[in-house]
């Protein structure tokens, strides 16, 4: 396993996920790719991306997310592992699978929070979507609040 992809939500407690990724990356001397899929810009029918304050807010959020990815990557580099953060926009499951194919990923490691029925009914689960569609092994790390 030379390449491990770690999709991150960046707004959840992911320390347990990081511990497991670090453990496996060390064992296999793997490169770790941290991936965050940001929501695409809203498309208003007949309009651009919205008022300037909306664009500024979105840009600020993307910069914050990028800094978090860089922090995770730096932590792994300090541990002697090759690591890189990637921030892209798009549909989460499809973006994860597309990026894993382009990067030659051998294993996807993702965290999973248990959600209530209403959440699952409206949004589904990224982890279950990746499991259903991936052609490579997927390791799910249960995350607790």
Long-range contacts (C-beta under 8 A, 24 or more apart in sequence): 1-28, 1-30, 1-106, 1-107, 2-28, 2-29, 2-30, 2-31, 2-104, 2-106, 3-30, 3-31, 3-33, 3-103, 3-104, 3-105, 3-106, 3-107, 4-28, 4-30, 4-31, 4-32, 4-33, 4-105, 4-106, 4-107, 4-108, 4-109, 5-33, 5-35, 5-96, 5-99, 5-100, 5-103, 5-105, 5-107, 5-108, 5-109, 6-32, 6-33, 6-34, 6-35, 6-108, 6-109, 6-110, 7-35, 7-36, 7-37, 7-92, 7-96, 7-108, 7-110, 7-126, 7-130, 8-34, 8-35, 8-36, 8-68, 8-69, 8-72, 8-111, 9-36, 9-111, 9-126, 10-36, 10-65, 10-68, 10-69, 12-111, 12-113, 12-143, 13-143, 13-144, 13-145, 14-111, 14-143, 16-111, 16-141, 16-142, 16-143, 16-144, 17-109, 17-110, 17-111, 17-141, 17-143, 18-72, 18-75, 20-109, 20-139, 20-141, 21-109, 22-76, 22-79, 22-81, 24-107, 24-109, 24-139, 25-76, 25-81, 26-79, 26-81, 29-81, 30-81, 30-82, 30-106, 30-107, 31-81, 31-82, 31-83, 31-84, 32-73, 32-76, 32-81, 32-82, 32-83, 32-84, 33-83, 33-84, 33-85, 33-86, 33-99, 33-103, 33-105, 34-69, 34-72, 34-73, 34-83, 34-84, 34-85, 34-86, 35-85, 35-86, 35-87, 35-88, 35-95, 35-96, 35-99, 36-65, 36-68, 36-69, 36-85, 36-86, 36-87, 36-88, 37-88, 37-89, 37-90, 37-91, 37-92, 37-95, 37-96, 38-62, 38-65, 38-87, 38-88, 38-89, 39-89, 40-89, 40-90, 40-91, 41-89, 62-87, 92-126, 92-129, 93-126, 93-129, 93-130, 93-133, 96-126, 96-130, 97-130, 97-133, 97-134, 100-134, 100-136, 105-136, 106-136, 106-137, 107-136, 107-137, 107-138, 107-139, 108-134, 108-136, 108-137, 108-138, 108-139, 109-138, 109-139, 109-141, 110-138, 110-139, 110-140, 110-141, 111-140, 111-141, 111-142, 111-143, 112-140, 112-141, 112-142, 112-143, 113-143, 113-144, 113-145, 114-142
